[in-house]
Amino acid sequence: MNVQGVNLNINIYAPWRTVDVFQKEKNSPPFLFLHFILHSSMKRIICLLWFYSWIQNPVFSQVENWELKAKIMVDRQIMARGVTNENLLNVMRLTPRHKFIPEEQQPYAYMDTPLTIGFDQTISQPYIVGFMTSLLELKGDEKVLEIGTGSGYQAAILSPLSKEVFSIEIVKELAERSAKTLKDLGYTNIYVKWGDGYQGWPEEAPFDAVIVTAAPPDVPPKLFEQLNVGGRLVIPVGSFWQELWVITKLEGDIMDKKSMIPVRFVPMVHPENPIPEQN
């Protein structure tokens, strides 16, 4: 398109052919109308892209240290959306999320988005981690079971907020990687094993709290069985449509369920082959 000349050439049939649509002066009504539409649309697209990048990453390009990035993440993405537990917020400010993800994803570690960690798995967006952890209502002396270790970040958040964290990961490579990451970062009350999350961890049961970071179609019975009376199970449930539930175990094995928000998690799967018992 030559906006200064007489002709407007637009390829409307194929990328290798050009058809003269208008052979008129540049002030002809069709020319001016199309020129207006194209330029207006481009301006809108540019403005929208700029605005989106600004609200997602307002100062990150100027921030050099991860501590400030983590503080901004917590204040703008988590605390501002209703998570008020100050102990939890401080833990998230002090936890280096970038250490739990592949190097190529680290520039995005403190944005409000899930990120891929390999093996068709993701690290949840920071808000969801904070929100789900807050629903456990931890006091500091609990024994917690996590299903879906993934990157290890959720376990790292749970560690200072509870007495012990037992975490199960179905992908062997992720279990080994996250265990090493947590050890390298100095966590001493987290125990990771490669296993089937549907079975829970009966040798260590009962648990005061259970958190699940993948979505089964229904609540796995063994996870509820391994919960102490009065304990809480926070779990996304569903296939395509998923809801985040908080389930409290009452006397007589009564299940008190409360739906919180719609969510989207990777599915919770069974192992393709039996996983050997481990110490």
C-alpha positions as CSV (number, residue, x, y, z in Angstrom):
1,M,0.0,0.0,0.0
2,N,1.4,3.4,-1.0
3,V,-0.4,6.1,0.9
4,Q,1.4,8.9,-1.0
5,G,0.7,7.6,-4.5
6,V,-2.3,7.0,-6.7
7,N,-2.6,3.3,-6.6
8,L,-3.6,1.0,-3.7
9,N,-2.3,-2.6,-4.2
10,I,-3.6,-5.2,-1.9
11,N,-3.0,-8.9,-2.2
12,I,-6.4,-10.4,-1.6
13,Y,-6.1,-13.8,-3.4
14,A,-2.7,-15.3,-2.5
15,P,0.6,-14.2,-1.0
16,W,2.3,-14.4,-4.4
17,R,-0.1,-12.3,-6.3
18,T,-1.0,-8.6,-6.1
19,V,-4.2,-7.2,-7.5
20,D,-5.0,-3.6,-8.2
21,V,-8.1,-2.9,-6.2
22,F,-8.3,0.8,-6.8
23,Q,-7.0,2.8,-9.7
24,K,-8.1,6.1,-8.3
25,E,-6.8,9.3,-6.7
26,K,-5.7,9.0,-3.1
27,N,-8.6,11.2,-2.0
28,S,-11.2,8.8,-3.4
29,P,-13.8,7.6,-0.8
30,P,-12.8,3.9,-1.0
31,F,-9.2,4.7,-0.5
32,L,-9.7,7.0,2.4
33,F,-12.1,4.6,4.1
34,L,-9.7,1.7,3.9
35,H,-6.8,3.9,4.9
36,F,-8.7,5.0,8.0
37,I,-9.7,1.4,9.0
38,L,-6.2,0.1,8.6
39,H,-4.5,2.9,10.5
40,S,-7.1,3.0,13.3
41,S,-7.0,-0.7,13.8
42,M,-3.2,-0.7,14.0
43,K,-3.2,2.2,16.5
44,R,-5.7,0.3,18.7
45,I,-3.6,-2.9,18.5
46,I,-0.4,-1.0,19.5
47,C,-2.2,0.7,22.3
48,L,-3.7,-2.5,23.6
49,L,-0.3,-4.3,23.5
50,W,1.4,-1.5,25.3
51,F,-1.3,-1.3,28.0
52,Y,-1.2,-5.1,28.5
53,S,2.6,-5.1,28.9
54,W,2.3,-2.1,31.3
55,I,-0.2,-3.7,33.7
56,Q,1.7,-7.0,33.6
57,N,5.2,-5.7,34.0
58,P,5.1,-2.0,35.1
59,V,8.6,-1.8,36.6
60,F,10.1,-5.2,36.2
61,S,12.5,-4.1,33.4
62,Q,14.0,-1.6,35.8
63,V,14.2,-4.0,38.8
64,E,17.5,-5.7,39.2
65,N,17.1,-7.9,42.3
66,W,14.6,-10.7,42.8
67,E,13.6,-9.6,46.4
68,L,12.0,-6.4,45.0
69,K,10.3,-8.4,42.3
70,A,8.9,-10.8,44.8
71,K,7.6,-7.9,47.0
72,I,5.9,-6.3,44.0
73,M,4.4,-9.7,43.1
74,V,3.0,-10.2,46.6
75,D,1.7,-6.7,47.0
76,R,0.1,-6.3,43.6
77,Q,-0.9,-9.8,42.7
78,I,-1.8,-11.5,46.0
79,M,-2.4,-9.1,48.8
80,A,-4.3,-6.7,46.6
81,R,-6.7,-9.6,45.7
82,G,-7.7,-10.5,49.2
83,V,-5.0,-12.8,50.7
84,T,-4.4,-11.2,54.1
85,N,-2.4,-13.7,56.1
86,E,0.8,-11.7,56.9
87,N,2.9,-14.8,57.7
88,L,2.1,-16.3,54.3
89,L,2.7,-13.0,52.5
90,N,6.1,-12.6,54.1
91,V,7.0,-16.2,53.2
92,M,6.1,-15.5,49.6
93,R,8.1,-12.3,49.6
94,L,11.2,-14.2,50.8
95,T,10.9,-17.2,48.5
96,P,13.0,-17.1,45.3
97,R,10.4,-18.3,42.8
98,H,12.9,-18.1,39.9
99,K,15.0,-20.9,41.5
100,F,12.2,-23.4,40.9
101,I,11.7,-22.9,37.2
102,P,13.9,-23.5,34.0
103,E,16.4,-20.8,33.2
104,E,14.6,-19.7,30.1
105,Q,11.4,-19.0,32.1
106,Q,13.1,-17.1,34.9
107,P,12.6,-13.6,33.5
108,Y,8.8,-14.2,34.0
109,A,9.1,-15.7,37.5
110,Y,7.4,-12.9,39.3
111,M,4.6,-12.2,36.9
112,D,1.1,-13.4,37.7
113,T,1.1,-16.4,35.3
114,P,1.7,-20.1,35.4
115,L,4.9,-21.3,33.7
116,T,5.9,-24.5,32.1
117,I,8.5,-26.7,34.0
118,G,8.7,-29.6,31.6
119,F,7.0,-33.0,31.3
120,D,3.6,-31.3,30.5
121,Q,3.5,-29.7,34.0
122,T,3.4,-26.1,35.2
123,I,4.1,-24.0,38.2
124,S,0.9,-22.3,39.3
125,Q,0.5,-18.6,39.1
126,P,1.5,-16.9,42.4
127,Y,-2.0,-15.8,43.3
128,I,-3.3,-19.3,43.2
129,V,-0.4,-20.6,45.3
130,G,-1.1,-17.9,47.9
131,F,-4.9,-18.3,47.8
132,M,-4.8,-22.1,48.1
133,T,-2.2,-22.0,50.9
134,S,-4.3,-19.4,52.8
135,L,-7.3,-21.8,52.7
136,L,-5.4,-24.4,54.7
137,E,-5.4,-21.9,57.7
138,L,-2.0,-23.2,58.9
139,K,-0.9,-22.3,62.4
140,G,2.7,-23.6,62.3
141,D,2.5,-27.0,64.0
142,E,0.7,-29.0,61.2
143,K,1.8,-32.0,59.3
144,V,0.9,-31.3,55.7
145,L,0.6,-33.6,52.7
146,E,1.1,-32.1,49.2
147,I,0.0,-34.0,46.1
148,G,1.9,-32.8,43.0
149,T,5.3,-31.5,44.0
150,G,6.0,-30.2,40.5
151,S,8.7,-27.6,40.8
152,G,8.8,-27.6,44.6
153,Y,7.7,-24.0,45.0
154,Q,4.4,-24.8,46.8
155,A,6.3,-27.1,49.2
156,A,8.8,-24.3,49.8
157,I,5.9,-21.9,50.7
158,L,4.4,-24.5,53.1
159,S,7.7,-25.2,54.8
160,P,8.0,-22.2,57.1
161,L,4.2,-22.3,57.8
162,S,4.0,-25.8,59.1
163,K,5.9,-28.4,61.1
164,E,6.5,-31.0,58.3
165,V,5.6,-31.2,54.6
166,F,5.3,-34.6,52.8
167,S,5.1,-34.2,49.1
168,I,4.4,-36.7,46.4
169,E,5.2,-36.3,42.7
170,I,4.2,-38.8,40.0
171,V,6.9,-37.7,37.5
172,K,10.1,-39.2,38.6
173,E,12.3,-36.6,37.0
174,L,10.4,-33.8,38.6
175,A,10.5,-35.5,42.0
176,E,14.3,-35.8,41.8
177,R,14.7,-32.3,40.5
178,S,12.5,-30.6,43.1
179,A,14.0,-32.6,46.0
180,K,17.5,-31.4,44.9
181,T,16.3,-27.8,44.5
182,L,14.7,-27.8,48.0
183,K,17.8,-29.4,49.5
184,D,20.1,-26.9,47.8
185,L,18.0,-24.0,49.2
186,G,18.3,-25.3,52.7
187,Y,14.8,-26.7,53.4
188,T,15.0,-29.4,56.1
189,N,11.4,-30.2,56.9
190,I,10.2,-31.2,53.4
191,Y,10.1,-34.9,52.3
192,V,9.6,-35.6,48.6
193,K,8.9,-39.0,47.1
194,W,8.1,-40.3,43.7
195,G,4.7,-41.9,43.9
196,D,1.0,-42.2,43.1
197,G,-0.8,-39.2,44.6
198,Y,-4.1,-41.1,44.6
199,Q,-2.7,-43.4,47.3
200,G,-1.6,-40.6,49.6
201,W,1.2,-41.4,52.1
202,P,-0.3,-44.0,54.5
203,E,2.9,-44.6,56.3
204,E,2.9,-40.9,57.5
205,A,-0.8,-40.5,58.0
206,P,-2.8,-38.9,59.5
207,F,-2.3,-35.3,58.2
208,D,-3.6,-32.1,59.5
209,A,-3.9,-30.6,56.1
210,V,-3.8,-31.8,52.5
211,I,-3.2,-29.7,49.4
212,V,-3.5,-31.0,45.8
213,T,-2.0,-29.2,42.9
214,A,-3.5,-31.2,40.1
215,A,-7.2,-31.9,39.3
216,P,-8.8,-35.3,39.8
217,P,-12.3,-35.9,38.4
218,D,-13.5,-36.7,42.0
219,V,-12.0,-36.4,45.5
220,P,-9.6,-39.4,46.0
221,P,-11.0,-41.4,48.9
222,K,-7.6,-42.2,50.4
223,L,-6.7,-38.5,50.7
224,F,-9.8,-37.9,52.7
225,E,-9.2,-41.0,54.8
226,Q,-5.6,-39.8,55.7
227,L,-6.9,-36.5,57.0
228,N,-7.2,-35.8,60.7
229,V,-10.6,-34.9,62.1
230,G,-10.9,-31.1,61.8
231,G,-8.3,-31.1,59.0
232,R,-8.7,-29.4,55.7
233,L,-8.3,-30.7,52.1
234,V,-7.8,-28.0,49.4
235,I,-8.2,-29.5,46.0
236,P,-9.3,-28.6,42.5
237,V,-11.9,-31.1,41.2
238,G,-13.2,-31.7,37.7
239,S,-12.2,-32.6,34.2
240,F,-12.8,-29.7,31.7
241,W,-14.7,-27.6,34.2
242,Q,-12.9,-27.5,37.5
243,E,-13.7,-25.9,40.9
244,L,-11.5,-25.4,43.9
245,W,-12.9,-27.0,46.9
246,V,-12.1,-26.7,50.6
247,I,-13.2,-29.9,52.4
248,T,-13.2,-30.2,56.2
249,K,-13.3,-33.6,57.8
250,L,-15.9,-33.7,60.6
251,E,-16.5,-36.4,63.2
252,G,-17.9,-39.6,61.8
253,D,-16.0,-39.1,58.5
254,I,-18.5,-36.5,57.4
255,M,-17.2,-34.4,54.5
256,D,-18.0,-30.7,54.7
257,K,-17.4,-29.2,51.2
258,K,-17.2,-25.6,50.1
259,S,-16.7,-24.5,46.5
260,M,-14.4,-21.4,46.3
261,I,-13.6,-20.4,42.7
262,P,-13.4,-21.9,39.2
263,V,-9.8,-23.0,38.3
264,R,-7.8,-24.7,35.6
265,F,-5.2,-27.2,36.6
266,V,-3.4,-30.0,34.8
267,P,-5.2,-33.3,35.4
268,M,-4.2,-35.6,38.2
269,V,-3.2,-38.9,36.6
270,H,-2.5,-42.4,37.7
271,P,1.0,-43.9,36.9
272,E,1.3,-45.9,33.7
273,N,3.3,-48.6,35.6
274,P,3.4,-49.5,39.3
275,I,5.8,-47.3,41.2
276,P,8.1,-49.3,43.5
277,E,7.9,-48.7,47.3
278,Q,10.6,-46.4,48.6
279,N,12.0,-45.5,52.0
